[in-house]
């Protein structure tokens, strides 16, 4: 199922499970926001982790209240961009009001982004 011009529902599936129907509105909203980021960058976004089942989240040591559990957060990469550089672009879009405020996490191999309603930043 296509969620936006460049994102499919299947890109947000957990490792072995599909996004539950009850969370599909959340993942749709997430995809719309990622689409704004993708359009701004002019480059494809690779979703390395979207929705996580509780078992998957526990297995990888995810936060107990991870936004991934509600299909409201994603770990992303963009070819040719360092995680910090990608985070700075996302923060710019939030500051400009082009995407709602949320979490921005910088990790060694990816950037986490979510839309929790208030801006918070961290390094993993």
SEVEX-29776 format. One record per atom (N, C-alpha, C): residue number from 1; residue in one letter; x, y, z; atom name. Coordinates in steps of 0.001 Angstrom, whole numbers, plus 524288, in hexadecimal, padded with zeros to 5 digits. Layout:
% SEVEX-29776
     n   res      c1      c2      c3   atom
   NUM     a       X       Y       Z     CA
...
% end
This chain:
% SEVEX-29776
     n   res      c1      c2      c3   atom
     1     x   80353   7FB68   80000      N
     1     x   80000   80000   80000     CA
     1     x   80384   804DD   80000      C
     2     x   8027D   80864   7FC81      N
     2     x   80573   80D3E   7FC1C     CA
     2     x   80364   81121   80020      C
     3     x   806FF   8134F   80344      N
     3     x   8059B   81723   80745     CA
     3     x   8068D   81CBA   80585      C
     4     x   80A47   81D51   801FA      N
     4     x   80B99   82273   7FFDE     CA
     4     x   80E47   8218A   7FAA3      C
     5     x   8101E   825A9   7F84E      N
     5     x   812A4   8252E   7F339     CA
     5     x   81736   82158   7F34D      C
     6     x   81A22   8212B   7F79B      N
     6     x   81EDD   81E02   7F7BD     CA
     6     x   81EF6   819C4   7FBEE      C
     7     x   81ADC   81919   7FEF5      N
     7     x   81AFE   81546   80336     CA
     7     x   8167D   81163   802E0      C
     8     x   817D2   80C82   803EC      N
     8     x   8140F   80835   8040F     CA
     8     x   8135C   80662   809AC      C
     9     x   80EC2   8047A   80AEB      N
     9     x   80DB6   80269   81023     CA
     9     x   811A4   7FE2E   8119C      C
    10     x   812FA   7FACD   80E03      N
    10     x   81684   7F66F   80F24     CA
    10     x   81BE9   7F837   810FD      C
    11     x   81D7B   7FCF9   80FAD      N
    11     x   82296   7FEF5   8116A     CA
    11     x   822C6   7FFC3   81752      C
    12     x   81E45   80006   819C9      N
    12     x   81DF3   8010B   81F66     CA
    12     x   81D03   7FC17   82297      C
    13     x   81C89   7F79D   82002      N
    13     x   81B8B   7F2AD   822BF     CA
    13     x   81FFF   7F156   8267C      C
    14     x   81EA2   7EEA9   82ABA      N
    14     x   8228A   7EC9F   82E50     CA
    14     x   82566   7E81D   82BA1      C
    15     x   8295F   7E632   82E06      N
    15     x   82CA1   7E228   82B96     CA
    15     x   8297D   7DD8F   82976      C
    16     x   825C1   7DB97   82C81      N
    16     x   822CD   7D6F6   82AD9     CA
    16     x   81CE5   7D7CB   82ACE      C
    17     x   81B20   7DC8E   82BEE      N
    17     x   81584   7DD94   82C35     CA
    17     x   81429   7E292   82944      C
    18     x   80F69   7E2B1   8273F      N
    18     x   80D98   7E76B   82495     CA
    18     x   80B43   7EB36   8288D      C
    19     x   80B29   7F01D   82725      N
    19     x   808EC   7F41F   82A8C     CA
    19     x   80336   7F2B7   82B9F      C
    20     x   801A6   7F25C   83098      N
    20     x   7FC2C   7F11A   831CC     CA
    20     x   7F876   7F548   82FAA      C
    21     x   7F3EB   7F391   82E21      N
    21     x   7EFF4   7F721   82BF9     CA
    21     x   7EEDD   7FBAB   82FB3      C
    22     x   7EEDD   7FAAC   834C1      N
    22     x   7EDBB   7FEB9   8389D     CA
    22     x   7F1CF   80316   838A6      C
    23     x   7F675   8021C   83683      N
    23     x   7FAA1   80609   83674     CA
    23     x   7FB91   80868   8310C      C
    24     x   7F87F   806D9   82D44      N
    24     x   7F977   808A7   827F5     CA
    24     x   7F887   80E7E   82743      C
    25     x   7F50C   810DC   82A49      N
    25     x   7F467   8168E   829FF     CA
    25     x   7F965   8194A   82BD5      C
    26     x   7FBE2   81721   82FE8      N
    26     x   800C5   81965   831D5     CA
    26     x   8050C   81917   82DB7      C
    27     x   80594   81492   82B48      N
    27     x   809B5   813F8   82764     CA
    27     x   8088F   8174E   82291      C
    28     x   803A8   8181C   82157      N
    28     x   80242   81B9E   81D08     CA
    28     x   80418   8212B   81E41      C
    29     x   80306   82308   82302      N
    29     x   804BC   82846   82495     CA
    29     x   80AAF   828A1   8248E      C
    30     x   80D5A   8249A   8265F      N
    30     x   8130A   8247D   82656     CA
    30     x   81513   824D4   820BC      C
    31     x   812C9   821D8   81D32      N
    31     x   81479   821DE   817BB     CA
    31     x   813A3   8273B   8153F      C
    32     x   80F69   829E2   81696      N
    32     x   80E6E   82F19   81470     CA
    32     x   812B3   832E5   81627      C
    33     x   81461   83265   81AF4      N
    33     x   81878   835D6   81CFF     CA
    33     x   81DC5   83476   81AA3      C
    34     x   81EC2   82F6A   81A05      N
    34     x   8239E   82DCB   81777     CA
    34     x   823B3   82F88   811BF      C
    35     x   81F28   82FBD   80F5D      N
    35     x   81ED8   8318E   809F4     CA
    35     x   8209B   8373C   80985      C
    36     x   81F25   83A77   80D4B      N
    36     x   820E4   83FE9   80D52     CA
    36     x   826D8   84022   80DAE      C
    37     x   82915   83CE3   81116      N
    37     x   82EC6   83CB2   811AC     CA
    37     x   83145   83AEB   80C98      C
    38     x   82F20   836D7   80A3D      N
    38     x   83146   834BC   80564     CA
    38     x   830FC   838C9   80105      C
    39     x   82CAD   83B81   8009D      N
    39     x   82C13   83F89   7FC95     CA
    39     x   82FF4   843FB   7FD69      C
    40     x   830C0   8457B   80245      N
    40     x   83486   8499C   8038E     CA
    40     x   83A11   847F9   80205      C
    41     x   83B73   84322   8032F      N
    41     x   840BD   84140   80217     CA
    41     x   8419A   84018   7FC50      C
    42     x   83D71   83E74   7F9A9      N
    42     x   83DF3   83CE3   7F437     CA
    42     x   840DB   837C8   7F394      C
    43     x   840DD   834A0   7F7CB      N
    43     x   84393   82F97   7F7C1     CA
    43     x   8402A   82B86   7FA6B      C
    44     x   84094   82692   7F8C0      N
    44     x   83D93   8226C   7FB4A     CA
    44     x   83F10   821BD   8010C      C
    45     x   83B3D   8203C   8041C      N
    45     x   83C04   81EF9   809A0     CA
    45     x   83B65   8191C   80A38      C
    46     x   83F2E   816AC   80CBC      N
    46     x   83EF9   81118   80DEF     CA
    46     x   83D27   8107C   81396      C
    47     x   838CE   80DCB   81457      N
    47     x   836C3   80CD2   8199B     CA
    47     x   83944   807D3   81B9E      C
    48     x   83CBA   80855   81F6F      N
    48     x   83F66   803BA   82188     CA
    48     x   83C4D   80132   825F3      C
    49     x   838D6   8042C   8286B      N
    49     x   8355E   80209   82C69     CA
    49     x   830A1   80592   82CD9      C
    50     x   82C0E   8035F   82BD6      N
    50     x   8272C   80645   82C53     CA
    50     x   82447   80455   83123      C
    51     x   81F9B   8022F   83048      N
    51     x   81CB3   7FFF1   834A6     CA
    51     x   81FA3   7FB33   836B1      C
    52     x   81F9F   7FA9B   83BD4      N
    52     x   821ED   7F5FC   83E48     CA
    52     x   81DD3   7F348   8419F      C
    53     x   81D86   7EE31   84103      N
    53     x   81A3E   7EB37   84496     CA
    53     x   81CC1   7EB8F   849FF      C
    54     x   819B7   7EADE   84E29      N
    54     x   81C02   7EAFE   85369     CA
    54     x   82077   7E709   85406      C
    55     x   81FE6   7E27D   851A8      N
    55     x   823FA   7DE76   85208     CA
    55     x   828F8   7E034   84F47      C
    56     x   8285D   7E25F   84AA7      N
    56     x   82CE4   7E448   847B9     CA
    56     x   82F8B   7E8B3   84AB1      C
    57     x   82C7F   7EC54   84CC0      N
    57     x   82EA5   7F0BA   84FAA     CA
    57     x   831B9   7EED8   85468      C
    58     x   82F9D   7EB0D   8573F      N
    58     x   83246   7E8DE   85BCD     CA
    58     x   83751   7E61F   85A2F      C
    59     x   83700   7E32A   855F5      N
    59     x   83B7C   7E02D   853FA     CA
    59     x   8401E   7E3AE   8529F      C
    60     x   83F18   7E83C   85071      N
    60     x   84367   7EBAC   84EE1     CA
    60     x   844CD   7EFB3   85313      C
    61     x   84233   7EF71   85790      N
    61     x   84363   7F30E   85BD1     CA
    61     x   8412A   7F881   85AFC      C
    62     x   83CD6   7F8DA   85817      N
    62     x   83A4A   7FDE6   8572E     CA
    62     x   8380D   80021   85C33      C
    63     x   83731   80530   85C40      N
    63     x   834FA   807CF   860D9     CA
    63     x   82FAA   80579   8622E      C
    64     x   82E90   80522   8672A      N
    64     x   829AB   802CC   868FD     CA
    64     x   824E4   80595   866C6      C
    65     x   8254F   80ABA   8660C      N
    65     x   820F3   80DC7   863EB     CA
    65     x   82253   80FF4   85E82      C
    66     x   82517   80CE2   85B79      N
    66     x   826E0   80E77   85649     CA
    66     x   8225D   81026   852CC      C
    67     x   82336   8144A   84FDB      N
    67     x   81F50   81613   84C1B     CA
    67     x   81E90   81214   847B3      C
    68     x   8225F   80EA5   846EF      N
    68     x   821E2   80A7C   84307     CA
    68     x   81D4A   806D9   84457      C
    69     x   81C30   80624   84958      N
    69     x   817FE   80299   84B00     CA
    69     x   812A1   80477   84929      C
    70     x   81223   80995   8484D      N
    70     x   80D29   80BD8   84696     CA
    70     x   80D56   80D82   840D8      C
    71     x   8115B   80BC8   83E10      N
    71     x   81203   80D29   83884     CA
    71     x   81239   81312   837CB      C
    72     x   8149C   815B8   83B96      N
    72     x   81517   81B69   83B5D     CA
    72     x   81AC0   81D2F   83B0E      C
    73     x   81E57   81983   83A3C      N
    73     x   823D6   81AD4   839D4     CA
    73     x   82685   81741   835FB      C
    74     x   82ACE   81928   833CA      N
    74     x   82DC2   81604   83008     CA
    74     x   8338D   8174F   83075      C
    75     x   836BA   81361   82F77      N
    75     x   83C53   8141E   82EDE     CA
    75     x   83D4D   81452   82904      C
    76     x   84019   8185B   82757      N
    76     x   840B5   81940   821BD     CA
    76     x   84664   81A57   82055      C
    77     x   8478C   81973   81B5E      N
    77     x   84C9D   81ABE   81917     CA
    77     x   84BA7   81D3B   813C9      C
    78     x   84F3F   82098   81240      N
    78     x   84F32   822E3   80D0C     CA
    78     x   854B5   82251   80AE7      C
    79     x   8551D   81FDB   8066F      N
    79     x   85A3F   81EFF   8041D     CA
    79     x   85D19   8242C   8035C      C
    80     x   861FF   8243D   80503      N
    80     x   8652F   828EF   8046D     CA
    80     x   8648C   82CE4   808C7      C
    81     x   8614B   82BB8   80CB0      N
    81     x   8608A   82F4F   81116     CA
    81     x   861EF   82C91   8162E      C
    82     x   8650A   82F24   81954      N
    82     x   86640   82D2E   81E8C     CA
    82     x   86164   82DD3   821FD      C
    83     x   860B9   82A71   825EB      N
    83     x   85C2B   82AED   8295A     CA
    83     x   85B7C   83058   82BB7      C
    84     x   85FBA   832D3   82D4D      N
    84     x   85F51   83810   82F99     CA
    84     x   85D76   83C11   82B90      C
    85     x   85F63   83BA8   826CF      N
    85     x   85DC8   83F32   822A2     CA
    85     x   857F4   83E98   8217E      C
    86     x   8561C   839B5   8215D      N
    86     x   8508B   838B4   8207F     CA
    86     x   84D51   83AEF   824FB      C
    87     x   84F2C   83A3A   829C6      N
    87     x   84C6B   83C54   82E5A     CA
    87     x   84BFB   84244   82E04      C
    88     x   8500E   844DB   82C33      N
    88     x   84FF0   84A8F   82BB9     CA
    88     x   84BDB   84C51   827BA      C
    89     x   84B51   8496B   82385      N
    89     x   84756   84ABE   81F93     CA
    89     x   841D3   849F7   821CE      C
    90     x   84116   845C5   824BB      N
    90     x   83BFA   844C5   8272E     CA
    90     x   83AB9   84912   82B1F      C
    91     x   83EA2   84A88   82E34      N
    91     x   83DD9   84EB5   83209     CA
    91     x   83C68   853D7   82F4B      C
    92     x   83EEB   85501   82AEC      N
    92     x   83D98   859A6   827DF     CA
    92     x   837D5   85987   82645      C
    93     x   83607   8550A   82446      N
    93     x   83096   8548C   82293     CA
    93     x   82CCC   85530   82726      C
    94     x   82E4B   85340   82BBC      N
    94     x   82B13   853F9   83068     CA
    94     x   82AFA   859B9   831F7      C
    95     x   82F9C   85C33   831FC      N
    95     x   82FEA   861C0   8336C     CA
    95     x   82CAB   86530   82FC3      C
    96     x   82C7E   863B8   82AD2      N
    96     x   8298A   866B1   826F0     CA
    96     x   823B3   8656B   82707      C
    97     x   82227   86199   82A37      N
    97     x   81CAB   86011   82A88     CA
    97     x   81ACF   85CC6   825F6      C
    98     x   81E81   85A96   82300      N
    98     x   81D0D   85767   81E7A     CA
    98     x   81BBD   851CB   82000      C
    99     x   81DD0   85002   8245D      N
    99     x   81C33   84B0D   826C4     CA
    99     x   81B9B   84C21   82C99      C
   100     x   81812   84965   82F37      N
   100     x   81746   84A59   834CC     CA
   100     x   81C09   848BB   837FF      C
   101     x   81C96   84B2F   83C75      N
   101     x   820EC   849F2   83FEF     CA
   101     x   820AA   84463   841EB      C
   102     x   82546   84260   8430E      N
   102     x   82594   83D0C   84508     CA
   102     x   82B0C   83BAC   846AA      C
   103     x   82C04   836A3   846F9      N
   103     x   8311A   834BB   8489B     CA
   103     x   834D1   83442   84408      C
   104     x   839BB   835B4   84510      N
   104     x   83DE9   83504   84146     CA
   104     x   84276   83285   8442A      C
   105     x   843AA   82DBA   842BE      N
   105     x   847FD   82AEC   84528     CA
   105     x   84C43   829DF   84132      C
   106     x   8510F   82B14   842A2      N
   106     x   85580   82A36   83F2B     CA
   106     x   85882   82574   8411A      C
   107     x   85903   8219D   83DBF      N
   107     x   85BE7   81CD4   83EE0     CA
   107     x   8604C   81C4E   83AEC      C
   108     x   863B7   8188E   83BA8      N
   108     x   86834   81806   83827     CA
   108     x   866A4   816A7   83297      C
   109     x   8626E   813A5   831DF      N
   109     x   86105   811CA   82CA4     CA
   109     x   85BC2   813CF   82AA6      C
   110     x   858C9   81678   82DE9      N
   110     x   853A5   8184E   82C40     CA
   110     x   851EE   81D01   82F7C      C
   111     x   84DA6   81F54   82DC5      N
   111     x   84B26   82393   8309E     CA
   111     x   845AB   821C2   8320B      C
   112     x   8442B   8228E   836F1      N
   112     x   83ED2   8215C   838A1     CA
   112     x   83BAC   82664   83833      C
   113     x   836DD   825D6   83650      N
   113     x   8334F   82A49   83632     CA
   113     x   82DE1   82868   837DB      C
   114     x   82B54   82B93   83B13      N
   114     x   825EB   82A63   83C83     CA
   114     x   82307   82F86   83D2B      C
   115     x   81DFE   82F1E   83DD0      N
   115     x   81AB8   833C2   83E06     CA
   115     x   81755   83391   842E6      C
   116     x   819F0   833FE   84755      N
   116     x   81764   83380   84C6F     CA
   116     x   814A1   83868   84E3A      C
   117     x   81536   83CBB   84B50      N
   117     x   81270   84184   84CB7     CA
   117     x   815DA   8459D   84F5A      C
   118     x   81A7B   84421   850FB      N
   118     x   81E36   847EB   85320     CA
   118     x   823AF   84631   85180      C
   119     x   82717   84A04   850E5      N
   119     x   82C62   848F2   84F13     CA
   119     x   82FBB   846ED   8537F      C
   120     x   8326B   842B0   8527B      N
   120     x   8364F   8409E   8560A     CA
   120     x   83AA4   83E33   852AE      C
   121     x   83F81   83ED7   8546B      N
   121     x   843F0   83CF3   85163     CA
   121     x   8477D   839B2   854E5      C
   122     x   84A04   835D5   85283      N
   122     x   84DBA   832A2   85570     CA
   122     x   851A3   8302C   851B6      C
   123     x   855B9   82E1A   85403      N
   123     x   85998   82B19   85115     CA
   123     x   859C1   825AF   8537A      C
   124     x   859E8   821CA   85009      N
   124     x   859D3   81C59   851E3     CA
   124     x   85F12   819C7   85189      C
% end
